[in-house]
Amino acid sequence: MNKKELIDAVATDLATSKLQAENSVNSVLNAIKKGLTSDNQVQLVGFGTFVVRDRKARTGRNPQTGQEIKIQASRTVGFKAGKELKEAL
């Protein structure tokens, strides 16, 4: 499911317009983004937890040439599914 399909599903579930559904989806995604930048974690009970993870600098290889390259340290987002989501799968 992509973002457009998610918006369509929300519009159908709420019996609302696609514009209102798009605003709702964007609002939720922005709230998650703000939560990650301020608290480094967003926990949605029953769904899962988004958490900011730090990656250390490391050495990698260019797959085409085999040459070693330095990969800088970075931050990324991880997700751990909640119990209800796991059971639904």
VEXDREN-2710 file (C-alpha; in Angstrom, 1 decimal):
% VEXDREN-2710
k/r/px/py/pz
1/MET/0.0/0.0/0.0
2/ASN/1.4/3.4/-0.9
3/LYS/0.4/6.8/0.4
4/LYS/-2.4/7.4/-2.2
5/GLU/-3.9/4.0/-1.4
6/LEU/-3.8/4.8/2.3
7/ILE/-5.6/8.1/1.7
8/ASP/-8.2/6.3/-0.3
9/ALA/-8.7/3.7/2.5
10/VAL/-9.0/6.5/5.1
11/ALA/-11.5/8.3/3.0
12/THR/-13.6/5.2/2.6
13/ASP/-13.4/4.2/6.3
14/LEU/-14.4/7.7/7.5
15/ALA/-16.9/8.4/4.7
16/THR/-15.2/11.7/4.0
17/SER/-13.6/13.4/1.0
18/LYS/-10.1/12.5/-0.3
19/LEU/-8.9/16.0/0.6
20/GLN/-9.9/15.6/4.2
21/ALA/-8.4/12.1/4.3
22/GLU/-5.2/13.4/2.8
23/ASN/-5.0/16.2/5.4
24/SER/-5.6/13.6/8.2
25/VAL/-2.9/11.3/6.9
26/ASN/-0.4/14.1/6.5
27/SER/-1.2/15.4/10.0
28/VAL/-0.5/12.0/11.5
29/LEU/2.7/11.6/9.6
30/ASN/3.9/15.1/10.6
31/ALA/3.1/14.3/14.2
32/ILE/5.2/11.2/14.0
33/LYS/8.0/13.2/12.5
34/LYS/7.8/15.8/15.2
35/GLY/7.8/13.1/17.9
36/LEU/10.9/11.5/16.5
37/THR/12.8/14.8/16.3
38/SER/11.9/15.9/19.8
39/ASP/11.6/12.6/21.8
40/ASN/13.5/10.1/19.6
41/GLN/10.5/7.8/20.0
42/VAL/6.9/7.5/19.1
43/GLN/4.9/4.6/20.7
44/LEU/1.5/3.7/19.3
45/VAL/0.1/1.1/21.7
46/GLY/-1.1/-2.0/19.8
47/PHE/0.6/-0.9/16.6
48/GLY/4.3/-0.4/17.3
49/THR/7.1/1.9/18.2
50/PHE/9.1/4.2/15.9
51/VAL/12.6/4.9/17.3
52/VAL/15.6/6.9/16.2
53/ARG/18.7/4.8/15.8
54/ASP/22.3/5.9/15.4
55/ARG/24.5/4.1/12.9
56/LYS/28.3/4.1/13.5
57/ALA/30.7/5.1/10.7
58/ARG/32.0/2.1/8.9
59/THR/33.9/0.9/5.9
60/GLY/31.9/-0.4/2.9
61/ARG/32.7/-1.5/-0.6
62/ASN/31.6/-0.1/-4.0
63/PRO/29.8/-3.1/-5.5
64/GLN/30.9/-2.2/-9.0
65/THR/34.6/-1.7/-8.4
66/GLY/35.2/-3.4/-5.1
67/GLN/37.0/-0.3/-3.8
68/GLU/36.7/0.4/-0.1
69/ILE/34.7/3.5/0.8
70/LYS/34.1/5.2/4.2
71/ILE/30.4/5.4/5.1
72/GLN/29.7/8.3/7.5
73/ALA/27.8/7.9/10.8
74/SER/24.1/8.6/10.4
75/ARG/20.7/8.5/12.1
76/THR/17.8/6.4/10.9
77/VAL/14.4/5.4/12.0
78/GLY/13.6/1.9/13.2
79/PHE/10.2/0.3/13.8
80/LYS/9.3/-2.5/16.2
81/ALA/5.8/-4.0/15.7
82/GLY/3.5/-4.2/18.6
83/LYS/1.8/-7.3/19.9
84/GLU/-1.6/-6.7/18.2
85/LEU/0.1/-5.9/14.8
86/LYS/2.2/-9.1/15.1
87/GLU/-0.9/-11.2/15.9
88/ALA/-2.8/-9.7/12.9
89/LEU/-0.1/-10.8/10.6
END
